[in-house]
Amino acid sequence: MKVAVVDDTCTSGRSLLRAIQALEGEGCEVTAAFCVLDRNEGGSDKITGRGIQFCSLLNAKADGLIGPS
């Protein structure tokens, strides 16, 4: 079964990766991960590095400003 994972924020990617691992352990194929805010601290890179599409509604910039993705 193909599934997507949704979370509120992505910082290190740890919680998304745990969810992905749990779903894969149950036989699901995770094809995408979505979040409201990507804090751009490496988490989204870890997700895409696994070949999973990543999409966020908002991005935090280095200066602290938040804008649309």
C-alpha positions as CSV (number, residue, x, y, z in Angstrom):
1,M,0.0,0.0,0.0
2,K,1.4,3.4,-0.9
3,V,1.1,6.0,1.8
4,A,2.2,9.6,2.6
5,V,3.4,10.9,6.0
6,V,2.2,14.2,7.4
7,D,3.8,16.2,10.3
8,D,3.5,19.8,11.5
9,T,7.2,20.7,11.3
10,C,10.4,19.2,10.0
11,T,13.7,20.1,11.7
12,S,16.1,17.1,12.0
13,G,13.6,14.8,10.3
14,R,13.8,12.3,13.2
15,S,10.0,12.0,13.9
16,L,9.2,11.8,10.2
17,L,11.9,9.1,9.7
18,R,10.6,7.1,12.7
19,A,7.1,7.3,11.2
20,I,8.4,6.2,7.8
21,Q,10.3,3.3,9.4
22,A,7.2,2.2,11.3
23,L,5.1,2.3,8.2
24,E,7.6,0.4,6.1
25,G,7.8,-2.2,8.9
26,E,4.1,-2.8,8.4
27,G,4.6,-3.3,4.6
28,C,3.7,0.2,3.4
29,E,5.5,2.0,0.7
30,V,6.0,5.6,1.8
31,T,6.0,7.8,-1.4
32,A,5.8,11.3,0.1
33,A,6.3,13.3,3.3
34,F,4.4,16.6,3.9
35,C,4.8,19.2,6.6
36,V,3.5,22.6,7.4
37,L,6.9,24.2,8.2
38,D,10.4,23.1,7.0
39,R,12.9,24.6,9.4
40,N,15.7,23.9,6.8
41,E,17.9,22.1,9.4
42,G,18.7,19.0,7.4
43,G,15.5,16.9,7.9
44,S,14.1,17.4,4.4
45,D,17.4,16.5,2.9
46,K,17.4,13.2,4.9
47,I,13.9,12.4,3.6
48,T,14.7,13.2,0.0
49,G,17.9,11.3,0.4
50,R,15.8,8.2,0.9
51,G,14.1,8.8,-2.4
52,I,10.9,10.1,-0.8
53,Q,9.2,13.2,-2.2
54,F,9.2,16.0,0.4
55,C,6.9,19.0,0.4
56,S,6.2,21.8,2.9
57,L,3.8,24.7,2.9
58,L,6.3,27.1,4.6
59,N,10.0,27.4,4.9
60,A,12.0,29.0,7.7
61,K,14.9,31.1,6.4
62,A,18.3,31.5,8.1
63,D,17.3,35.0,9.2
64,G,14.3,33.6,11.0
65,L,11.7,34.8,8.5
66,I,9.1,32.3,7.4
67,G,7.8,32.3,3.9
68,P,5.9,30.1,1.4
69,S,7.8,27.2,-0.1
